[in-house]
């Protein structure tokens, strides 16, 4: 289980729920249901972190709750 904030919202354009991880640039997934998007983004977070390690990129520490306005 990861401690990165996940934002989930409905996208009319994609006709799907989108799960975005603001602390990991480009890390997002979609799903037909809220829970499917959440499950899919868990896989994508793992793949994002694995790829960052392989490429020698810095991995951000989870900051907890972020505030976006």
mmCIF file of the N, C-alpha and C atoms, coordinates in Angstrom:
data_MODEL
# 
_entry.id   MODEL 
# 
loop_
_atom_site.group_PDB 
_atom_site.id 
_atom_site.type_symbol 
_atom_site.label_atom_id 
_atom_site.label_alt_id 
_atom_site.label_comp_id 
_atom_site.label_asym_id 
_atom_site.label_entity_id 
_atom_site.label_seq_id 
_atom_site.pdbx_PDB_ins_code 
_atom_site.Cartn_x 
_atom_site.Cartn_y 
_atom_site.Cartn_z 
_atom_site.occupancy 
_atom_site.B_iso_or_equiv 
_atom_site.pdbx_formal_charge 
_atom_site.auth_seq_id 
_atom_site.auth_comp_id 
_atom_site.auth_asym_id 
_atom_site.auth_atom_id 
_atom_site.pdbx_PDB_model_num 
ATOM 1   N N  . UNK A 1 1  ? 0.838   -1.177 0.000   1.00 0.00 ? 1  UNK A N  1 
ATOM 2   C CA . UNK A 1 1  ? 0.000   0.000  0.000   1.00 0.00 ? 1  UNK A CA 1 
ATOM 3   C C  . UNK A 1 1  ? 0.886   1.243  0.000   1.00 0.00 ? 1  UNK A C  1 
ATOM 4   N N  . UNK A 1 2  ? 0.567   2.141  -0.877  1.00 0.00 ? 2  UNK A N  1 
ATOM 5   C CA . UNK A 1 2  ? 1.346   3.364  -1.008  1.00 0.00 ? 2  UNK A CA 1 
ATOM 6   C C  . UNK A 1 2  ? 0.671   4.503  -0.261  1.00 0.00 ? 2  UNK A C  1 
ATOM 7   N N  . UNK A 1 3  ? 1.458   5.497  0.111   1.00 0.00 ? 3  UNK A N  1 
ATOM 8   C CA . UNK A 1 3  ? 0.930   6.603  0.901   1.00 0.00 ? 3  UNK A CA 1 
ATOM 9   C C  . UNK A 1 3  ? 0.823   7.894  0.106   1.00 0.00 ? 3  UNK A C  1 
ATOM 10  N N  . UNK A 1 4  ? 0.793   7.779  -1.201  1.00 0.00 ? 4  UNK A N  1 
ATOM 11  C CA . UNK A 1 4  ? 0.634   8.957  -2.052  1.00 0.00 ? 4  UNK A CA 1 
ATOM 12  C C  . UNK A 1 4  ? -0.847  9.316  -2.146  1.00 0.00 ? 4  UNK A C  1 
ATOM 13  N N  . UNK A 1 5  ? -1.108  10.615 -2.201  1.00 0.00 ? 5  UNK A N  1 
ATOM 14  C CA . UNK A 1 5  ? -2.486  11.063 -2.353  1.00 0.00 ? 5  UNK A CA 1 
ATOM 15  C C  . UNK A 1 5  ? -2.989  10.669 -3.745  1.00 0.00 ? 5  UNK A C  1 
ATOM 16  N N  . UNK A 1 6  ? -4.224  10.217 -3.806  1.00 0.00 ? 6  UNK A N  1 
ATOM 17  C CA . UNK A 1 6  ? -4.866  9.845  -5.063  1.00 0.00 ? 6  UNK A CA 1 
ATOM 18  C C  . UNK A 1 6  ? -6.138  10.670 -5.194  1.00 0.00 ? 6  UNK A C  1 
ATOM 19  N N  . UNK A 1 7  ? -6.288  11.310 -6.328  1.00 0.00 ? 7  UNK A N  1 
ATOM 20  C CA . UNK A 1 7  ? -7.496  12.080 -6.611  1.00 0.00 ? 7  UNK A CA 1 
ATOM 21  C C  . UNK A 1 7  ? -8.287  11.316 -7.667  1.00 0.00 ? 7  UNK A C  1 
ATOM 22  N N  . UNK A 1 8  ? -9.545  11.042 -7.378  1.00 0.00 ? 8  UNK A N  1 
ATOM 23  C CA . UNK A 1 8  ? -10.395 10.302 -8.315  1.00 0.00 ? 8  UNK A CA 1 
ATOM 24  C C  . UNK A 1 8  ? -11.559 11.192 -8.726  1.00 0.00 ? 8  UNK A C  1 
ATOM 25  N N  . UNK A 1 9  ? -11.785 11.276 -10.018 1.00 0.00 ? 9  UNK A N  1 
ATOM 26  C CA . UNK A 1 9  ? -12.883 12.100 -10.523 1.00 0.00 ? 9  UNK A CA 1 
ATOM 27  C C  . UNK A 1 9  ? -13.475 11.457 -11.773 1.00 0.00 ? 9  UNK A C  1 
ATOM 28  N N  . UNK A 1 10 ? -14.703 11.854 -12.098 1.00 0.00 ? 10 UNK A N  1 
ATOM 29  C CA . UNK A 1 10 ? -15.372 11.368 -13.296 1.00 0.00 ? 10 UNK A CA 1 
ATOM 30  C C  . UNK A 1 10 ? -15.001 12.257 -14.477 1.00 0.00 ? 10 UNK A C  1 
ATOM 31  N N  . UNK A 1 11 ? -14.679 11.649 -15.613 1.00 0.00 ? 11 UNK A N  1 
ATOM 32  C CA . UNK A 1 11 ? -14.369 12.381 -16.835 1.00 0.00 ? 11 UNK A CA 1 
ATOM 33  C C  . UNK A 1 11 ? -15.430 12.068 -17.882 1.00 0.00 ? 11 UNK A C  1 
ATOM 34  N N  . UNK A 1 12 ? -16.245 13.088 -18.237 1.00 0.00 ? 12 UNK A N  1 
ATOM 35  C CA . UNK A 1 12 ? -17.228 12.906 -19.300 1.00 0.00 ? 12 UNK A CA 1 
ATOM 36  C C  . UNK A 1 12 ? -16.532 12.628 -20.632 1.00 0.00 ? 12 UNK A C  1 
ATOM 37  N N  . UNK A 1 13 ? -15.402 13.290 -20.835 1.00 0.00 ? 13 UNK A N  1 
ATOM 38  C CA . UNK A 1 13 ? -14.653 13.124 -22.086 1.00 0.00 ? 13 UNK A CA 1 
ATOM 39  C C  . UNK A 1 13 ? -14.200 11.683 -22.288 1.00 0.00 ? 13 UNK A C  1 
ATOM 40  N N  . UNK A 1 14 ? -13.732 11.055 -21.206 1.00 0.00 ? 14 UNK A N  1 
ATOM 41  C CA . UNK A 1 14 ? -13.241 9.677  -21.290 1.00 0.00 ? 14 UNK A CA 1 
ATOM 42  C C  . UNK A 1 14 ? -14.326 8.649  -20.954 1.00 0.00 ? 14 UNK A C  1 
ATOM 43  N N  . UNK A 1 15 ? -15.462 9.140  -20.432 1.00 0.00 ? 15 UNK A N  1 
ATOM 44  C CA . UNK A 1 15 ? -16.528 8.260  -19.992 1.00 0.00 ? 15 UNK A CA 1 
ATOM 45  C C  . UNK A 1 15 ? -15.997 7.217  -19.007 1.00 0.00 ? 15 UNK A C  1 
ATOM 46  N N  . UNK A 1 16 ? -15.193 7.704  -18.045 1.00 0.00 ? 16 UNK A N  1 
ATOM 47  C CA . UNK A 1 16 ? -14.553 6.818  -17.078 1.00 0.00 ? 16 UNK A CA 1 
ATOM 48  C C  . UNK A 1 16 ? -14.143 7.618  -15.848 1.00 0.00 ? 16 UNK A C  1 
ATOM 49  N N  . UNK A 1 17 ? -13.897 6.890  -14.765 1.00 0.00 ? 17 UNK A N  1 
ATOM 50  C CA . UNK A 1 17 ? -13.297 7.501  -13.587 1.00 0.00 ? 17 UNK A CA 1 
ATOM 51  C C  . UNK A 1 17 ? -11.793 7.583  -13.827 1.00 0.00 ? 17 UNK A C  1 
ATOM 52  N N  . UNK A 1 18 ? -11.204 8.697  -13.421 1.00 0.00 ? 18 UNK A N  1 
ATOM 53  C CA . UNK A 1 18 ? -9.761  8.905  -13.557 1.00 0.00 ? 18 UNK A CA 1 
ATOM 54  C C  . UNK A 1 18 ? -9.169  8.994  -12.159 1.00 0.00 ? 18 UNK A C  1 
ATOM 55  N N  . UNK A 1 19 ? -8.099  8.248  -11.923 1.00 0.00 ? 19 UNK A N  1 
ATOM 56  C CA . UNK A 1 19 ? -7.365  8.300  -10.657 1.00 0.00 ? 19 UNK A CA 1 
ATOM 57  C C  . UNK A 1 19 ? -5.989  8.886  -10.957 1.00 0.00 ? 19 UNK A C  1 
ATOM 58  N N  . UNK A 1 20 ? -5.701  10.009 -10.324 1.00 0.00 ? 20 UNK A N  1 
ATOM 59  C CA . UNK A 1 20 ? -4.453  10.731 -10.577 1.00 0.00 ? 20 UNK A CA 1 
ATOM 60  C C  . UNK A 1 20 ? -3.637  10.806 -9.292  1.00 0.00 ? 20 UNK A C  1 
ATOM 61  N N  . UNK A 1 21 ? -2.304  10.703 -9.437  1.00 0.00 ? 21 UNK A N  1 
ATOM 62  C CA . UNK A 1 21 ? -1.389  10.789 -8.295  1.00 0.00 ? 21 UNK A CA 1 
ATOM 63  C C  . UNK A 1 21 ? -0.528  12.036 -8.497  1.00 0.00 ? 21 UNK A C  1 
ATOM 64  N N  . UNK A 1 22 ? -0.936  13.174 -7.916  1.00 0.00 ? 22 UNK A N  1 
ATOM 65  C CA . UNK A 1 22 ? -0.264  14.444 -8.182  1.00 0.00 ? 22 UNK A CA 1 
ATOM 66  C C  . UNK A 1 22 ? 1.235   14.463 -7.887  1.00 0.00 ? 22 UNK A C  1 
ATOM 67  N N  . UNK A 1 23 ? 1.687   13.696 -6.906  1.00 0.00 ? 23 UNK A N  1 
ATOM 68  C CA . UNK A 1 23 ? 3.099   13.708 -6.524  1.00 0.00 ? 23 UNK A CA 1 
ATOM 69  C C  . UNK A 1 23 ? 3.992   12.921 -7.483  1.00 0.00 ? 23 UNK A C  1 
ATOM 70  N N  . UNK A 1 24 ? 3.371   12.119 -8.348  1.00 0.00 ? 24 UNK A N  1 
ATOM 71  C CA . UNK A 1 24 ? 4.127   11.331 -9.320  1.00 0.00 ? 24 UNK A CA 1 
ATOM 72  C C  . UNK A 1 24 ? 3.708   11.786 -10.720 1.00 0.00 ? 24 UNK A C  1 
ATOM 73  N N  . UNK A 1 25 ? 4.463   12.672 -11.331 1.00 0.00 ? 25 UNK A N  1 
ATOM 74  C CA . UNK A 1 25 ? 4.077   13.250 -12.623 1.00 0.00 ? 25 UNK A CA 1 
ATOM 75  C C  . UNK A 1 25 ? 3.698   12.197 -13.665 1.00 0.00 ? 25 UNK A C  1 
ATOM 76  N N  . UNK A 1 26 ? 2.516   12.392 -14.255 1.00 0.00 ? 26 UNK A N  1 
ATOM 77  C CA . UNK A 1 26 ? 2.047   11.495 -15.299 1.00 0.00 ? 26 UNK A CA 1 
ATOM 78  C C  . UNK A 1 26 ? 1.449   10.200 -14.800 1.00 0.00 ? 26 UNK A C  1 
ATOM 79  N N  . UNK A 1 27 ? 1.395   10.020 -13.488 1.00 0.00 ? 27 UNK A N  1 
ATOM 80  C CA . UNK A 1 27 ? 0.891   8.770  -12.911 1.00 0.00 ? 27 UNK A CA 1 
ATOM 81  C C  . UNK A 1 27 ? -0.625  8.863  -12.755 1.00 0.00 ? 27 UNK A C  1 
ATOM 82  N N  . UNK A 1 28 ? -1.332  8.156  -13.622 1.00 0.00 ? 28 UNK A N  1 
ATOM 83  C CA . UNK A 1 28 ? -2.790  8.128  -13.550 1.00 0.00 ? 28 UNK A CA 1 
ATOM 84  C C  . UNK A 1 28 ? -3.318  6.875  -14.223 1.00 0.00 ? 28 UNK A C  1 
ATOM 85  N N  . UNK A 1 29 ? -4.550  6.536  -13.866 1.00 0.00 ? 29 UNK A N  1 
ATOM 86  C CA . UNK A 1 29 ? -5.201  5.363  -14.447 1.00 0.00 ? 29 UNK A CA 1 
ATOM 87  C C  . UNK A 1 29 ? -6.688  5.668  -14.546 1.00 0.00 ? 29 UNK A C  1 
ATOM 88  N N  . UNK A 1 30 ? -7.383  4.825  -15.289 1.00 0.00 ? 30 UNK A N  1 
ATOM 89  C CA . UNK A 1 30 ? -8.825  5.008  -15.407 1.00 0.00 ? 30 UNK A CA 1 
ATOM 90  C C  . UNK A 1 30 ? -9.535  3.698  -15.099 1.00 0.00 ? 30 UNK A C  1 
ATOM 91  N N  . UNK A 1 31 ? -10.858 3.773  -15.034 1.00 0.00 ? 31 UNK A N  1 
ATOM 92  C CA . UNK A 1 31 ? -11.656 2.585  -14.787 1.00 0.00 ? 31 UNK A CA 1 
ATOM 93  C C  . UNK A 1 31 ? -13.117 2.885  -15.011 1.00 0.00 ? 31 UNK A C  1 
ATOM 94  N N  . UNK A 1 32 ? -13.879 1.848  -15.299 1.00 0.00 ? 32 UNK A N  1 
ATOM 95  C CA . UNK A 1 32 ? -15.324 2.005  -15.511 1.00 0.00 ? 32 UNK A CA 1 
ATOM 96  C C  . UNK A 1 32 ? -16.035 2.360  -14.210 1.00 0.00 ? 32 UNK A C  1 
ATOM 97  N N  . UNK A 1 33 ? -15.454 1.953  -13.074 1.00 0.00 ? 33 UNK A N  1 
ATOM 98  C CA . UNK A 1 33 ? -16.021 2.277  -11.767 1.00 0.00 ? 33 UNK A CA 1 
ATOM 99  C C  . UNK A 1 33 ? -14.951 2.976  -10.926 1.00 0.00 ? 33 UNK A C  1 
ATOM 100 N N  . UNK A 1 34 ? -15.417 3.621  -9.859  1.00 0.00 ? 34 UNK A N  1 
ATOM 101 C CA . UNK A 1 34 ? -14.524 4.282  -8.916  1.00 0.00 ? 34 UNK A CA 1 
ATOM 102 C C  . UNK A 1 34 ? -13.481 3.290  -8.397  1.00 0.00 ? 34 UNK A C  1 
ATOM 103 N N  . UNK A 1 35 ? -13.948 2.127  -7.971  1.00 0.00 ? 35 UNK A N  1 
ATOM 104 C CA . UNK A 1 35 ? -13.053 1.137  -7.374  1.00 0.00 ? 35 UNK A CA 1 
ATOM 105 C C  . UNK A 1 35 ? -12.111 0.509  -8.396  1.00 0.00 ? 35 UNK A C  1 
ATOM 106 N N  . UNK A 1 36 ? -12.546 0.381  -9.630  1.00 0.00 ? 36 UNK A N  1 
ATOM 107 C CA . UNK A 1 36 ? -11.669 -0.132 -10.681 1.00 0.00 ? 36 UNK A CA 1 
ATOM 108 C C  . UNK A 1 36 ? -10.552 0.869  -10.949 1.00 0.00 ? 36 UNK A C  1 
ATOM 109 N N  . UNK A 1 37 ? -10.871 2.157  -10.982 1.00 0.00 ? 37 UNK A N  1 
ATOM 110 C CA . UNK A 1 37 ? -9.844  3.188  -11.177 1.00 0.00 ? 37 UNK A CA 1 
ATOM 111 C C  . UNK A 1 37 ? -8.844  3.153  -10.029 1.00 0.00 ? 37 UNK A C  1 
ATOM 112 N N  . UNK A 1 38 ? -9.332  2.988  -8.804  1.00 0.00 ? 38 UNK A N  1 
ATOM 113 C CA . UNK A 1 38 ? -8.451  2.920  -7.640  1.00 0.00 ? 38 UNK A CA 1 
ATOM 114 C C  . UNK A 1 38 ? -7.546  1.691  -7.703  1.00 0.00 ? 38 UNK A C  1 
ATOM 115 N N  . UNK A 1 39 ? -8.095  0.566  -8.079  1.00 0.00 ? 39 UNK A N  1 
ATOM 116 C CA . UNK A 1 39 ? -7.310  -0.659 -8.212  1.00 0.00 ? 39 UNK A CA 1 
ATOM 117 C C  . UNK A 1 39 ? -6.260  -0.517 -9.314  1.00 0.00 ? 39 UNK A C  1 
ATOM 118 N N  . UNK A 1 40 ? -6.659  0.065  -10.439 1.00 0.00 ? 40 UNK A N  1 
ATOM 119 C CA . UNK A 1 40 ? -5.736  0.237  -11.561 1.00 0.00 ? 40 UNK A CA 1 
ATOM 120 C C  . UNK A 1 40 ? -4.596  1.197  -11.222 1.00 0.00 ? 40 UNK A C  1 
ATOM 121 N N  . UNK A 1 41 ? -4.903  2.267  -10.489 1.00 0.00 ? 41 UNK A N  1 
ATOM 122 C CA . UNK A 1 41 ? -3.847  3.234  -10.177 1.00 0.00 ? 41 UNK A CA 1 
ATOM 123 C C  . UNK A 1 41 ? -2.839  2.626  -9.204  1.00 0.00 ? 41 UNK A C  1 
ATOM 124 N N  . UNK A 1 42 ? -3.255  1.688  -8.379  1.00 0.00 ? 42 UNK A N  1 
ATOM 125 C CA . UNK A 1 42 ? -2.307  1.016  -7.487  1.00 0.00 ? 42 UNK A CA 1 
ATOM 126 C C  . UNK A 1 42 ? -1.239  0.284  -8.303  1.00 0.00 ? 42 UNK A C  1 
ATOM 127 N N  . UNK A 1 43 ? -1.652  -0.351 -9.369  1.00 0.00 ? 43 UNK A N  1 
ATOM 128 C CA . UNK A 1 43 ? -0.713  -1.041 -10.272 1.00 0.00 ? 43 UNK A CA 1 
ATOM 129 C C  . UNK A 1 43 ? 0.201   -0.027 -10.953 1.00 0.00 ? 43 UNK A C  1 
ATOM 130 N N  . UNK A 1 44 ? -0.375  1.080  -11.401 1.00 0.00 ? 44 UNK A N  1 
ATOM 131 C CA . UNK A 1 44 ? 0.398   2.096  -12.109 1.00 0.00 ? 44 UNK A CA 1 
ATOM 132 C C  . UNK A 1 44 ? 1.408   2.763  -11.179 1.00 0.00 ? 44 UNK A C  1 
ATOM 133 N N  . UNK A 1 45 ? 1.049   2.990  -9.911  1.00 0.00 ? 45 UNK A N  1 
ATOM 134 C CA . UNK A 1 45 ? 2.013   3.551  -8.953  1.00 0.00 ? 45 UNK A CA 1 
ATOM 135 C C  . UNK A 1 45 ? 3.211   2.621  -8.836  1.00 0.00 ? 45 UNK A C  1 
ATOM 136 N N  . UNK A 1 46 ? 2.957   1.337  -8.698  1.00 0.00 ? 46 UNK A N  1 
ATOM 137 C CA . UNK A 1 46 ? 4.038   0.356  -8.588  1.00 0.00 ? 46 UNK A CA 1 
ATOM 138 C C  . UNK A 1 46 ? 4.937   0.394  -9.820  1.00 0.00 ? 46 UNK A C  1 
ATOM 139 N N  . UNK A 1 47 ? 4.338   0.441  -11.004 1.00 0.00 ? 47 UNK A N  1 
ATOM 140 C CA . UNK A 1 47 ? 5.113   0.487  -12.240 1.00 0.00 ? 47 UNK A CA 1 
ATOM 141 C C  . UNK A 1 47 ? 5.875   1.808  -12.366 1.00 0.00 ? 47 UNK A C  1 
ATOM 142 N N  . UNK A 1 48 ? 5.267   2.924  -11.940 1.00 0.00 ? 48 UNK A N  1 
ATOM 143 C CA . UNK A 1 48 ? 5.918   4.233  -11.982 1.00 0.00 ? 48 UNK A CA 1 
ATOM 144 C C  . UNK A 1 48 ? 7.169   4.208  -11.114 1.00 0.00 ? 48 UNK A C  1 
ATOM 145 N N  . UNK A 1 49 ? 7.033   3.687  -9.882  1.00 0.00 ? 49 UNK A N  1 
ATOM 146 C CA . UNK A 1 49 ? 8.167   3.637  -8.954  1.00 0.00 ? 49 UNK A CA 1 
ATOM 147 C C  . UNK A 1 49 ? 9.263   2.707  -9.464  1.00 0.00 ? 49 UNK A C  1 
ATOM 148 N N  . UNK A 1 50 ? 8.886   1.571  -10.009 1.00 0.00 ? 50 UNK A N  1 
ATOM 149 C CA . UNK A 1 50 ? 9.867   0.620  -10.555 1.00 0.00 ? 50 UNK A CA 1 
ATOM 150 C C  . UNK A 1 50 ? 10.640  1.245  -11.713 1.00 0.00 ? 50 UNK A C  1 
ATOM 151 N N  . UNK A 1 51 ? 9.934   1.916  -12.596 1.00 0.00 ? 51 UNK A N  1 
ATOM 152 C CA . UNK A 1 51 ? 10.582  2.566  -13.744 1.00 0.00 ? 51 UNK A CA 1 
ATOM 153 C C  . UNK A 1 51 ? 11.513  3.677  -13.277 1.00 0.00 ? 51 UNK A C  1 
ATOM 154 N N  . UNK A 1 52 ? 11.071  4.477  -12.302 1.00 0.00 ? 52 UNK A N  1 
ATOM 155 C CA . UNK A 1 52 ? 11.907  5.562  -11.785 1.00 0.00 ? 52 UNK A CA 1 
ATOM 156 C C  . UNK A 1 52 ? 13.197  5.001  -11.187 1.00 0.00 ? 52 UNK A C  1 
ATOM 157 N N  . UNK A 1 53 ? 13.107  3.906  -10.451 1.00 0.00 ? 53 UNK A N  1 
ATOM 158 C CA . UNK A 1 53 ? 14.303  3.275  -9.869  1.00 0.00 ? 53 UNK A CA 1 
ATOM 159 C C  . UNK A 1 53 ? 15.245  2.803  -10.959 1.00 0.00 ? 53 UNK A C  1 
ATOM 160 N N  . UNK A 1 54 ? 14.705  2.140  -11.981 1.00 0.00 ? 54 UNK A N  1 
ATOM 161 C CA . UNK A 1 54 ? 15.540  1.634  -13.077 1.00 0.00 ? 54 UNK A CA 1 
ATOM 162 C C  . UNK A 1 54 ? 16.244  2.749  -13.837 1.00 0.00 ? 54 UNK A C  1 
ATOM 163 N N  . UNK A 1 55 ? 15.585  3.909  -13.922 1.00 0.00 ? 55 UNK A N  1 
ATOM 164 C CA . UNK A 1 55 ? 16.153  5.040  -14.663 1.00 0.00 ? 55 UNK A CA 1 
ATOM 165 C C  . UNK A 1 55 ? 16.998  5.949  -13.778 1.00 0.00 ? 55 UNK A C  1 
ATOM 166 N N  . UNK A 1 56 ? 17.092  5.611  -12.501 1.00 0.00 ? 56 UNK A N  1 
ATOM 167 C CA . UNK A 1 56 ? 17.891  6.409  -11.575 1.00 0.00 ? 56 UNK A CA 1 
ATOM 168 C C  . UNK A 1 56 ? 17.270  7.752  -11.227 1.00 0.00 ? 56 UNK A C  1 
ATOM 169 N N  . UNK A 1 57 ? 15.959  7.855  -11.373 1.00 0.00 ? 57 UNK A N  1 
ATOM 170 C CA . UNK A 1 57 ? 15.267  9.102  -11.051 1.00 0.00 ? 57 UNK A CA 1 
ATOM 171 C C  . UNK A 1 57 ? 14.945  9.170  -9.563  1.00 0.00 ? 57 UNK A C  1 
ATOM 172 N N  . UNK A 1 58 ? 14.839  10.387 -9.074  1.00 0.00 ? 58 UNK A N  1 
ATOM 173 C CA . UNK A 1 58 ? 14.480  10.597 -7.681  1.00 0.00 ? 58 UNK A CA 1 
ATOM 174 C C  . UNK A 1 58 ? 13.014  10.215 -7.466  1.00 0.00 ? 58 UNK A C  1 
ATOM 175 N N  . UNK A 1 59 ? 12.748  9.542  -6.379  1.00 0.00 ? 59 UNK A N  1 
ATOM 176 C CA . UNK A 1 59 ? 11.392  9.145  -6.045  1.00 0.00 ? 59 UNK A CA 1 
ATOM 177 C C  . UNK A 1 59 ? 10.904  10.053 -4.918  1.00 0.00 ? 59 UNK A C  1 
ATOM 178 N N  . UNK A 1 60 ? 9.842   10.812 -5.179  1.00 0.00 ? 60 UNK A N  1 
ATOM 179 C CA . UNK A 1 60 ? 9.344   11.731 -4.156  1.00 0.00 ? 60 UNK A CA 1 
ATOM 180 C C  . UNK A 1 60 ? 8.820   11.000 -2.927  1.00 0.00 ? 60 UNK A C  1 
ATOM 181 N N  . UNK A 1 61 ? 9.095   11.574 -1.757  1.00 0.00 ? 61 UNK A N  1 
ATOM 182 C CA . UNK A 1 61 ? 8.518   11.051 -0.529  1.00 0.00 ? 61 UNK A CA 1 
ATOM 183 C C  . UNK A 1 61 ? 7.049   11.474 -0.479  1.00 0.00 ? 61 UNK A C  1 
ATOM 184 N N  . UNK A 1 62 ? 6.168   10.584 -0.061  1.00 0.00 ? 62 UNK A N  1 
ATOM 185 C CA . UNK A 1 62 ? 4.761   10.973 0.060   1.00 0.00 ? 62 UNK A CA 1 
ATOM 186 C C  . UNK A 1 62 ? 4.614   12.111 1.069   1.00 0.00 ? 62 UNK A C  1 
ATOM 187 N N  . UNK A 1 63 ? 3.863   13.131 0.707   1.00 0.00 ? 63 UNK A N  1 
ATOM 188 C CA . UNK A 1 63 ? 3.669   14.284 1.582   1.00 0.00 ? 63 UNK A CA 1 
ATOM 189 C C  . UNK A 1 63 ? 2.375   14.196 2.370   1.00 0.00 ? 63 UNK A C  1 
ATOM 190 N N  . UNK A 1 64 ? 1.577   13.213 2.074   1.00 0.00 ? 64 UNK A N  1 
ATOM 191 C CA . UNK A 1 64 ? 0.297   13.130 2.741   1.00 0.00 ? 64 UNK A CA 1 
ATOM 192 C C  . UNK A 1 64 ? -0.727  13.967 2.010   1.00 0.00 ? 64 UNK A C  1 
ATOM 193 N N  . UNK A 1 65 ? -1.649  14.513 2.743   1.00 0.00 ? 65 UNK A N  1 
ATOM 194 C CA . UNK A 1 65 ? -2.729  15.290 2.118   1.00 0.00 ? 65 UNK A CA 1 
ATOM 195 C C  . UNK A 1 65 ? -2.207  16.562 1.484   1.00 0.00 ? 65 UNK A C  1 
ATOM 196 N N  . UNK A 1 66 ? -2.510  16.725 0.228   1.00 0.00 ? 66 UNK A N  1 
ATOM 197 C CA . UNK A 1 66 ? -2.155  17.930 -0.505  1.00 0.00 ? 66 UNK A CA 1 
ATOM 198 C C  . UNK A 1 66 ? -3.422  18.764 -0.698  1.00 0.00 ? 66 UNK A C  1 
ATOM 199 N N  . UNK A 1 67 ? -3.255  20.036 -0.896  1.00 0.00 ? 67 UNK A N  1 
ATOM 200 C CA . UNK A 1 67 ? -4.402  20.910 -1.107  1.00 0.00 ? 67 UNK A CA 1 
ATOM 201 C C  . UNK A 1 67 ? -4.279  21.555 -2.483  1.00 0.00 ? 67 UNK A C  1 
ATOM 202 N N  . UNK A 1 68 ? -5.294  21.345 -3.304  1.00 0.00 ? 68 UNK A N  1 
ATOM 203 C CA . UNK A 1 68 ? -5.335  21.963 -4.631  1.00 0.00 ? 68 UNK A CA 1 
ATOM 204 C C  . UNK A 1 68 ? -6.557  22.843 -4.703  1.00 0.00 ? 68 UNK A C  1 
ATOM 205 N N  . UNK A 1 69 ? -6.373  24.026 -5.263  1.00 0.00 ? 69 UNK A N  1 
ATOM 206 C CA . UNK A 1 69 ? -7.507  24.946 -5.408  1.00 0.00 ? 69 UNK A CA 1 
ATOM 207 C C  . UNK A 1 69 ? -7.687  25.319 -6.853  1.00 0.00 ? 69 UNK A C  1 
# 
